[in-house]
Amino acid sequence: MELREIELRNKPEQMLKASPKGTVPVLQLGNSEVLDESLDIMLWALQQNDPGQWLATGMQDARELIEWNDGKFKYDLDHYKYADRYPEYPADYYRQQGELFLAELEARLNQNAFLCGNQFALADAAILPFIRQYAAVDPAWFAQAPYPKLQQWLDDFLVSKLFASVMTKHQSWRPGNPQILFPESGC
Ligand SMILES: N[C@@H](CCC(=O)N[C@@H](CS)C(=O)NCC(=O)O)C(=O)O
């Protein structure tokens, strides 16, 4: 696989040609098929190789939870993050709207170690980045909020090797730059 890190402020025309909607991530397959929704890319990758069995259990439940995350919760999160752009309500209001999802996740984590069962799986990977963003808007508020299981689930992820491995910084791609290929040599 060739990785092309891009700058959102300076999207390469090759990217826009492959996916005119201009969002990341974009996966271009060898047969020229293009996937430009992160969930589709996750599902495609896991169909190739799923060493942690992320697709093994509760897929319908996982899909419904991810749909809630990507729809209503993402909407509330964006309003909470950028509350100054949405002055109809104060930031607390948008934060409270998001808490409906947080309460659902907390209830699930009271039943099981992870969102859809007792092992880390697709729903955890798909939803964690958004809870990280939500927590980062006001870390002091999040730290004292009544979601102990959710806080622990997020903290465990933030110190994991998996998180460190996906947060590696790469140089931006330009036509002609050396390619970043995976698996990297030596792996
Ligand atoms: N539903 C899309 C959302 C992708 C998305 O909005 N990505 C943001 C970055 S996290 C982006 O590319 N925004 C375009 C921009 O900032 O120009 C997905 O999951 O792939």
Ligand as a Chemical Component Dictionary entry (heavy atoms), coordinates in Angstrom:
data_LIG
# 
_chem_comp.id                   LIG 
_chem_comp.type                 NON-POLYMER 
_chem_comp.pdbx_formal_charge   0 
_chem_comp.three_letter_code    LIG 
# 
loop_
_chem_comp_atom.comp_id 
_chem_comp_atom.atom_id 
_chem_comp_atom.alt_atom_id 
_chem_comp_atom.type_symbol 
_chem_comp_atom.charge 
_chem_comp_atom.model_Cartn_x 
_chem_comp_atom.model_Cartn_y 
_chem_comp_atom.model_Cartn_z 
_chem_comp_atom.pdbx_ordinal 
LIG N1  N1  N 0 -18.025 10.790 6.489 1  
LIG C1  C1  C 0 -16.674 11.052 6.043 2  
LIG C2  C2  C 0 -16.181 12.318 6.693 3  
LIG C3  C3  C 0 -14.785 12.641 6.281 4  
LIG C4  C4  C 0 -14.364 14.047 6.706 5  
LIG O1  O1  O 0 -15.206 14.949 6.846 6  
LIG N2  N2  N 0 -13.067 14.238 6.860 7  
LIG C5  C5  C 0 -12.564 15.574 7.171 8  
LIG C6  C6  C 0 -11.293 15.465 7.977 9  
LIG S1  S1  S 0 -11.531 14.578 9.468 10 
LIG C7  C7  C 0 -12.213 16.261 5.880 11 
LIG O2  O2  O 0 -11.616 15.657 5.010 12 
LIG N3  N3  N 0 -12.651 17.511 5.708 13 
LIG C8  C8  C 0 -12.399 18.244 4.494 14 
LIG C9  C9  C 0 -11.709 19.558 4.702 15 
LIG O3  O3  O 0 -11.423 19.897 5.857 16 
LIG O4  O4  O 0 -11.416 20.203 3.687 17 
LIG C10 C10 C 0 -15.778 9.848  6.399 18 
LIG O5  O5  O 0 -15.996 9.251  7.451 19 
LIG O6  O6  O 0 -14.886 9.522  5.615 20 
# 
loop_
_chem_comp_bond.comp_id 
_chem_comp_bond.atom_id_1 
_chem_comp_bond.atom_id_2 
_chem_comp_bond.value_order 
_chem_comp_bond.pdbx_ordinal 
LIG N1  C1  SING 1  
LIG C1  C2  SING 2  
LIG C1  C10 SING 3  
LIG C2  C3  SING 4  
LIG C3  C4  SING 5  
LIG C4  O1  DOUB 6  
LIG C4  N2  SING 7  
LIG N2  C5  SING 8  
LIG C5  C6  SING 9  
LIG C5  C7  SING 10 
LIG C6  S1  SING 11 
LIG C7  O2  DOUB 12 
LIG C7  N3  SING 13 
LIG N3  C8  SING 14 
LIG C8  C9  SING 15 
LIG C9  O3  DOUB 16 
LIG C9  O4  SING 17 
LIG C10 O5  DOUB 18 
LIG C10 O6  SING 19 
# 
